[in-house]
Amino acid sequence: MAVAYCFTNGVIHVDQECPQGALPIASGDSHKLHECLEGMATLAWDNKTLLIPGFGFAENEDEKLDAVLEFSRLVEQSLRREQ
């Protein structure tokens, strides 16, 4: 089981557990989770780093949190459809 999470910079990480202070996005099979994230996240300028969609346009912390929560909802919904 893998966990996708981000910190306050909006960069998405995947690991075996969500570190303290990170915002969890979704959890599930590692391959399916990576596939889902790669299809739904915003790709950074380096063509490797995955970002929360809309995070860079947020004007304050509340809007950043809203972007994370909405993305989390969409990823979880997508993972449920694949089961």
SVG drawing of the C-alpha trace seen along z (x, -y; Angstrom):
<svg xmlns="http://www.w3.org/2000/svg" viewBox="-16 -36 30 40">
<polyline fill="none" stroke="black" stroke-width="0.4" points="0.0,0.0 1.4,-3.4 0.4,-6.9 0.4,-10.1 0.9,-13.3 2.2,-16.8 3.6,-19.6 2.9,-23.3 4.8,-23.6 2.2,-21.5 4.7,-18.9 3.3,-15.4 5.3,-12.6 4.5,-8.8 5.9,-6.6 4.8,-3.8 3.5,-6.3 2.5,-9.9 5.1,-11.9 4.1,-14.1 3.1,-17.5 2.2,-16.4 -1.3,-16.5 -2.4,-13.0 -3.9,-12.9 -4.8,-9.2 -3.6,-5.7 -3.7,-2.4 -1.8,-0.1 1.5,-1.7 1.2,-1.1 -2.4,-2.3 -1.7,-5.3 1.3,-6.4 -0.7,-5.9 -3.6,-7.9 -1.4,-10.8 0.6,-11.0 -2.7,-11.3 -4.3,-13.9 -1.5,-16.1 0.1,-19.1 3.6,-18.4 6.3,-20.8 8.7,-22.5 11.3,-19.7 8.8,-17.1 9.2,-14.9 7.8,-16.7 4.0,-16.3 2.1,-19.2 -1.4,-19.7 -3.5,-21.2 -4.4,-24.8 -2.0,-25.1 0.3,-27.6 -2.7,-29.9 -3.9,-29.9 -3.7,-33.4 -3.7,-32.2 -3.4,-29.2 -7.2,-28.5 -7.2,-28.3 -4.1,-26.0 -5.9,-23.7 -9.0,-23.7 -6.9,-22.7 -5.4,-19.8 -8.8,-18.6 -10.4,-18.8 -7.5,-16.9 -7.6,-14.3 -11.4,-13.8 -10.8,-13.4 -7.9,-10.9 -9.8,-8.8 -12.8,-8.8 -10.6,-7.7 -9.0,-4.9 -12.4,-3.6 -13.5,-3.4 -10.5,-1.3 -11.3,1.3"/>
</svg>
